[in-house]
Amino acid sequence: AAPLDPTTVKDDAADALEQFEAKHVIIFDGVPDQNIREAVEMANTAGQGIKMHKAVPKGDNEPGLFNLIPQTPDSTLERIKLDTTANDVVLLLRTSGTTSKPKGVPLEQGAIVRNGLLLSSTIEITKDDVCLNAMPLFHIGGLSASILATLATGGSITCIDAFTAEKFYNALGMAPQPTW
């Protein structure tokens, strides 16, 4: 998986799709996606053959589950068994590119799992905790400190779409009640 900032400019998105040799892109309902869509179109015009689906929430009774709606021709889905080991690269992130072109950072499954376990232990969260995540999920901080650390304990997570003081404050009163 290689999460991208949904508001990235088209040329940066196209560069990321090429850099990571993307085969499939999933966009999420309600999230800005125009630049990603245009980058996929550019890549496909150049022959990259990227399939794209929109993830639409199944409903309030099934939080975190999505239906995938085809967005490109021939966007059939193949169900394949994911058979990975601790040494397999399972996450690709990009640097911010402040000194030059963004670089790809491959992360192995074992390292990601260990990081989640270490963080959850250090923070002392438990399966009864509910994380309020306000950090972006295309950044290691949002993925690691909030999502993976909480998942390592079996806890719950509520995400807000973007940080503002008002959204954060309002989310503190939501159910399930955030504990951290």
Phi and psi in degrees as GROMACS dihedral restraints (atoms count N, CA, C in turn):
[ dihedral_restraints ]
;  ai    aj    ak    al  type     phi  dphi    fc
    3     4     5     6     1  -137.7    20    10
    4     5     6     7     1    85.3    20    10
    6     7     8     9     1   -66.9    20    10
    7     8     9    10     1   139.2    20    10
    9    10    11    12     1  -119.8    20    10
   10    11    12    13     1   150.8    20    10
   12    13    14    15     1   -64.3    20    10
   13    14    15    16     1   119.6    20    10
   15    16    17    18     1   -63.8    20    10
   16    17    18    19     1   -17.8    20    10
   18    19    20    21     1   -99.0    20    10
   19    20    21    22     1    10.2    20    10
   21    22    23    24     1   -60.4    20    10
   22    23    24    25     1   152.9    20    10
   24    25    26    27     1   -72.1    20    10
   25    26    27    28     1   154.9    20    10
   27    28    29    30     1   -55.0    20    10
   28    29    30    31     1   -45.0    20    10
   30    31    32    33     1   -65.5    20    10
   31    32    33    34     1   -37.0    20    10
   33    34    35    36     1   -68.4    20    10
   34    35    36    37     1   -39.6    20    10
   36    37    38    39     1   -63.5    20    10
   37    38    39    40     1   -43.8    20    10
   39    40    41    42     1   -61.9    20    10
   40    41    42    43     1   -40.9    20    10
   42    43    44    45     1   -62.7    20    10
   43    44    45    46     1   -42.1    20    10
   45    46    47    48     1   -65.4    20    10
   46    47    48    49     1   -42.2    20    10
   48    49    50    51     1   -61.5    20    10
   49    50    51    52     1   -40.0    20    10
   51    52    53    54     1   -71.6    20    10
   52    53    54    55     1   -46.0    20    10
   54    55    56    57     1   -56.9    20    10
   55    56    57    58     1   -41.8    20    10
   57    58    59    60     1   -93.5    20    10
   58    59    60    61     1     2.2    20    10
   60    61    62    63     1    52.0    20    10
   61    62    63    64     1    50.7    20    10
   63    64    65    66     1   -59.0    20    10
   64    65    66    67     1   139.7    20    10
   66    67    68    69     1  -113.0    20    10
   67    68    69    70     1   -24.0    20    10
   69    70    71    72     1  -148.6    20    10
   70    71    72    73     1   138.4    20    10
   72    73    74    75     1  -124.8    20    10
   73    74    75    76     1   133.1    20    10
   75    76    77    78     1  -115.1    20    10
   76    77    78    79     1   122.9    20    10
   78    79    80    81     1  -106.9    20    10
   79    80    81    82     1   155.0    20    10
   81    82    83    84     1  -111.2    20    10
   82    83    84    85     1   135.8    20    10
   84    85    86    87     1   -53.9    20    10
   85    86    87    88     1   130.3    20    10
   87    88    89    90     1    87.1    20    10
   88    89    90    91     1    -0.9    20    10
   90    91    92    93     1  -106.9    20    10
   91    92    93    94     1   136.6    20    10
   93    94    95    96     1   -54.0    20    10
   94    95    96    97     1   132.8    20    10
   96    97    98    99     1  -141.5    20    10
   97    98    99   100     1     4.4    20    10
   99   100   101   102     1   -58.3    20    10
  100   101   102   103     1   -45.2    20    10
  102   103   104   105     1   -68.0    20    10
  103   104   105   106     1   -35.4    20    10
  105   106   107   108     1   -66.7    20    10
  106   107   108   109     1   -44.8    20    10
  108   109   110   111     1   -57.4    20    10
  109   110   111   112     1   -46.6    20    10
  111   112   113   114     1   -64.6    20    10
  112   113   114   115     1   -36.3    20    10
  114   115   116   117     1   -66.5    20    10
  115   116   117   118     1   -39.4    20    10
  117   118   119   120     1   -64.0    20    10
  118   119   120   121     1   -43.2    20    10
  120   121   122   123     1   -60.1    20    10
  121   122   123   124     1   -43.9    20    10
  123   124   125   126     1   -60.4    20    10
  124   125   126   127     1   -46.2    20    10
  126   127   128   129     1   -63.4    20    10
  127   128   129   130     1   -40.6    20    10
  129   130   131   132     1   -71.5    20    10
  130   131   132   133     1   -33.7    20    10
  132   133   134   135     1   -62.8    20    10
  133   134   135   136     1   -33.4    20    10
  135   136   137   138     1   -83.5    20    10
  136   137   138   139     1     1.1    20    10
  138   139   140   141     1    94.6    20    10
  139   140   141   142     1    13.8    20    10
  141   142   143   144     1   -73.2    20    10
  142   143   144   145     1   -27.7    20    10
  144   145   146   147     1    68.9    20    10
  145   146   147   148     1    45.9    20    10
  147   148   149   150     1   -84.9    20    10
  148   149   150   151     1   132.0    20    10
  150   151   152   153     1   -90.3    20    10
  151   152   153   154     1   145.1    20    10
  153   154   155   156     1  -134.6    20    10
  154   155   156   157     1   137.2    20    10
  156   157   158   159     1  -131.0    20    10
  157   158   159   160     1   151.5    20    10
  159   160   161   162     1  -102.1    20    10
  160   161   162   163     1   128.5    20    10
  162   163   164   165     1   -88.4    20    10
  163   164   165   166     1   116.9    20    10
  165   166   167   168     1  -113.6    20    10
  166   167   168   169     1   125.8    20    10
  168   169   170   171     1   -53.7    20    10
  169   170   171   172     1   138.4    20    10
  171   172   173   174     1   -67.7    20    10
  172   173   174   175     1   -34.4    20    10
  174   175   176   177     1   153.9    20    10
  175   176   177   178     1   172.3    20    10
  177   178   179   180     1   -63.5    20    10
  178   179   180   181     1   -26.7    20    10
  180   181   182   183     1   -83.4    20    10
  181   182   183   184     1    -6.2    20    10
  183   184   185   186     1  -133.2    20    10
  184   185   186   187     1    62.9    20    10
  186   187   188   189     1   -61.1    20    10
  187   188   189   190     1   138.7    20    10
  189   190   191   192     1    85.2    20    10
  190   191   192   193     1    -3.0    20    10
  192   193   194   195     1  -107.1    20    10
  193   194   195   196     1   142.7    20    10
  195   196   197   198     1  -133.7    20    10
  196   197   198   199     1   151.0    20    10
  198   199   200   201     1   -94.7    20    10
  199   200   201   202     1   139.2    20    10
  201   202   203   204     1  -101.8    20    10
  202   203   204   205     1   118.7    20    10
  204   205   206   207     1  -104.5    20    10
  205   206   207   208     1   122.5    20    10
  207   208   209   210     1   -57.8    20    10
  208   209   210   211     1   138.5    20    10
  210   211   212   213     1  -121.8    20    10
  211   212   213   214     1   -10.6    20    10
  213   214   215   216     1  -129.1    20    10
  214   215   216   217     1   154.5    20    10
  216   217   218   219     1   -59.0    20    10
  217   218   219   220     1   148.0    20    10
  219   220   221   222     1    57.2    20    10
  220   221   222   223     1    41.5    20    10
  222   223   224   225     1   -92.9    20    10
  223   224   225   226     1    45.6    20    10
  225   226   227   228     1   -67.6    20    10
  226   227   228   229     1   148.0    20    10
  228   229   230   231     1  -104.0    20    10
  229   230   231   232     1   131.9    20    10
  231   232   233   234     1  -101.7    20    10
  232   233   234   235     1   132.4    20    10
  234   235   236   237     1   -91.0    20    10
  235   236   237   238     1   115.8    20    10
  237   238   239   240     1  -123.3    20    10
  238   239   240   241     1   148.0    20    10
  240   241   242   243     1   -77.0    20    10
  241   242   243   244     1   126.6    20    10
  243   244   245   246     1   -83.8    20    10
  244   245   246   247     1   116.2    20    10
  246   247   248   249     1  -124.0    20    10
  247   248   249   250     1    90.6    20    10
  249   250   251   252     1  -117.7    20    10
  250   251   252   253     1   158.2    20    10
  252   253   254   255     1  -118.0    20    10
  253   254   255   256     1   173.5    20    10
  255   256   257   258     1   -60.1    20    10
  256   257   258   259     1   -26.8    20    10
  258   259   260   261     1   -89.9    20    10
  259   260   261   262     1    -1.7    20    10
  261   262   263   264     1   -81.1    20    10
  262   263   264   265     1   139.2    20    10
  264   265   266   267     1   -74.0    20    10
  265   266   267   268     1   122.5    20    10
  267   268   269   270     1  -122.4    20    10
  268   269   270   271     1    -8.4    20    10
  270   271   272   273     1  -141.8    20    10
  271   272   273   274     1   130.9    20    10
  273   274   275   276     1  -118.0    20    10
  274   275   276   277     1   122.6    20    10
  276   277   278   279     1  -117.4    20    10
  277   278   279   280     1   159.6    20    10
  279   280   281   282     1  -112.9    20    10
  280   281   282   283     1   142.7    20    10
  282   283   284   285     1   -71.4    20    10
  283   284   285   286     1   169.6    20    10
  285   286   287   288     1   -73.2    20    10
  286   287   288   289     1   -17.1    20    10
  288   289   290   291     1    74.2    20    10
  289   290   291   292     1    28.8    20    10
  291   292   293   294     1   -69.3    20    10
  292   293   294   295     1   -27.5    20    10
  294   295   296   297     1   -99.0    20    10
  295   296   297   298     1   -17.1    20    10
  297   298   299   300     1  -173.7    20    10
  298   299   300   301     1  -150.6    20    10
  300   301   302   303     1   -65.3    20    10
  301   302   303   304     1   139.3    20    10
  303   304   305   306     1   -56.2    20    10
  304   305   306   307     1   141.7    20    10
  306   307   308   309     1  -106.4    20    10
  307   308   309   310     1   151.7    20    10
  309   310   311   312     1   -85.1    20    10
  310   311   312   313     1   137.9    20    10
  312   313   314   315     1  -118.5    20    10
  313   314   315   316     1   108.1    20    10
  315   316   317   318     1   -83.2    20    10
  316   317   318   319     1   131.9    20    10
  318   319   320   321     1  -118.9    20    10
  319   320   321   322     1   132.6    20    10
  321   322   323   324     1   -86.7    20    10
  322   323   324   325     1   149.9    20    10
  324   325   326   327     1   -55.7    20    10
  325   326   327   328     1   -45.7    20    10
  327   328   329   330     1   -60.8    20    10
  328   329   330   331     1   -40.9    20    10
  330   331   332   333     1   -66.4    20    10
  331   332   333   334     1   -39.4    20    10
  333   334   335   336     1   -66.2    20    10
  334   335   336   337     1   -44.4    20    10
  336   337   338   339     1   -64.0    20    10
  337   338   339   340     1   -46.2    20    10
  339   340   341   342     1   -59.5    20    10
  340   341   342   343     1   -41.8    20    10
  342   343   344   345     1   -60.9    20    10
  343   344   345   346     1   -45.4    20    10
  345   346   347   348     1   -61.3    20    10
  346   347   348   349     1   -42.5    20    10
  348   349   350   351     1   -66.2    20    10
  349   350   351   352     1   -43.1    20    10
  351   352   353   354     1   -64.4    20    10
  352   353   354   355     1   -43.9    20    10
  354   355   356   357     1   -63.6    20    10
  355   356   357   358     1   -44.7    20    10
  357   358   359   360     1   -63.5    20    10
  358   359   360   361     1   -36.5    20    10
  360   361   362   363     1   -68.7    20    10
  361   362   363   364     1   -43.4    20    10
  363   364   365   366     1   -65.8    20    10
  364   365   366   367     1   -42.2    20    10
  366   367   368   369     1   -77.5    20    10
  367   368   369   370     1   -17.2    20    10
  369   370   371   372     1    62.6    20    10
  370   371   372   373     1    43.7    20    10
  372   373   374   375     1   -91.4    20    10
  373   374   375   376     1   158.1    20    10
  375   376   377   378     1  -130.3    20    10
  376   377   378   379     1   179.4    20    10
  378   379   380   381     1   -64.5    20    10
  379   380   381   382     1   -17.6    20    10
  381   382   383   384     1   -87.4    20    10
  382   383   384   385     1    -6.6    20    10
  384   385   386   387     1   -82.7    20    10
  385   386   387   388     1   151.1    20    10
  387   388   389   390     1  -123.3    20    10
  388   389   390   391     1   117.2    20    10
  390   391   392   393     1   -84.9    20    10
  391   392   393   394     1   136.8    20    10
  393   394   395   396     1  -103.6    20    10
  394   395   396   397     1   104.3    20    10
  396   397   398   399     1   -94.8    20    10
  397   398   399   400     1   122.1    20    10
  399   400   401   402     1  -115.6    20    10
  400   401   402   403     1     4.0    20    10
  402   403   404   405     1   -93.0    20    10
  403   404   405   406     1   151.6    20    10
  405   406   407   408     1   -68.0    20    10
  406   407   408   409     1   144.4    20    10
  408   409   410   411     1   -89.9    20    10
  409   410   411   412     1     9.4    20    10
  411   412   413   414     1  -104.2    20    10
  412   413   414   415     1     9.5    20    10
  414   415   416   417     1  -122.4    20    10
  415   416   417   418     1   143.6    20    10
  417   418   419   420     1   -59.7    20    10
  418   419   420   421     1   -32.1    20    10
  420   421   422   423     1   -62.8    20    10
  421   422   423   424     1   -46.8    20    10
  423   424   425   426     1   -66.3    20    10
  424   425   426   427     1   -41.0    20    10
  426   427   428   429     1   -70.2    20    10
  427   428   429   430     1   -47.1    20    10
  429   430   431   432     1   -81.8    20    10
  430   431   432   433     1   -59.3    20    10
  432   433   434   435     1   -67.8    20    10
  433   434   435   436     1   -34.6    20    10
  435   436   437   438     1   -97.4    20    10
  436   437   438   439     1   -59.6    20    10
  438   439   440   441     1   -73.1    20    10
  439   440   441   442     1   -58.9    20    10
  441   442   443   444     1   -66.0    20    10
  442   443   444   445     1   -39.8    20    10
  444   445   446   447     1   -62.4    20    10
  445   446   447   448     1   -39.5    20    10
  447   448   449   450     1   -72.5    20    10
  448   449   450   451     1   -43.1    20    10
  450   451   452   453     1   -61.9    20    10
  451   452   453   454     1   -33.2    20    10
  453   454   455   456     1   -61.6    20    10
  454   455   456   457     1   -25.1    20    10
  456   457   458   459     1   -97.0    20    10
  457   458   459   460     1   -14.1    20    10
  459   460   461   462     1    86.6    20    10
  460   461   462   463     1    12.3    20    10
  462   463   464   465     1   -74.0    20    10
  463   464   465   466     1  -174.4    20    10
  465   466   467   468     1  -114.4    20    10
  466   467   468   469     1   159.0    20    10
  468   469   470   471     1  -136.8    20    10
  469   470   471   472     1   134.6    20    10
  471   472   473   474     1  -117.1    20    10
  472   473   474   475     1   130.6    20    10
  474   475   476   477     1  -112.4    20    10
  475   476   477   478     1   140.1    20    10
  477   478   479   480     1  -104.3    20    10
  478   479   480   481     1   150.4    20    10
  480   481   482   483     1   -69.2    20    10
  481   482   483   484     1   -31.2    20    10
  483   484   485   486     1  -160.8    20    10
  484   485   486   487     1   146.5    20    10
  486   487   488   489     1   -76.6    20    10
  487   488   489   490     1   126.5    20    10
  489   490   491   492     1  -141.0    20    10
  490   491   492   493     1   153.4    20    10
  492   493   494   495     1   -58.6    20    10
  493   494   495   496     1   -39.7    20    10
  495   496   497   498     1   -65.9    20    10
  496   497   498   499     1   -45.8    20    10
  498   499   500   501     1   -62.8    20    10
  499   500   501   502     1   -41.8    20    10
  501   502   503   504     1   -63.3    20    10
  502   503   504   505     1   -47.9    20    10
  504   505   506   507     1   -59.3    20    10
  505   506   507   508     1   -46.2    20    10
  507   508   509   510     1   -63.5    20    10
  508   509   510   511     1   -36.9    20    10
  510   511   512   513     1   -67.5    20    10
  511   512   513   514     1   -24.9    20    10
  513   514   515   516     1   -63.4    20    10
  514   515   516   517     1   -22.7    20    10
  516   517   518   519     1   -97.9    20    10
  517   518   519   520     1     4.4    20    10
  519   520   521   522     1   -79.2    20    10
  520   521   522   523     1   162.8    20    10
  522   523   524   525     1  -106.6    20    10
  523   524   525   526     1   135.7    20    10
  525   526   527   528     1   -70.2    20    10
  526   527   528   529     1   146.6    20    10
  528   529   530   531     1   -66.7    20    10
  529   530   531   532     1   118.7    20    10
  531   532   533   534     1   -61.2    20    10
  532   533   534   535     1   140.6    20    10
  534   535   536   537     1  -110.4    20    10
  535   536   537   538     1   -14.8    20    10
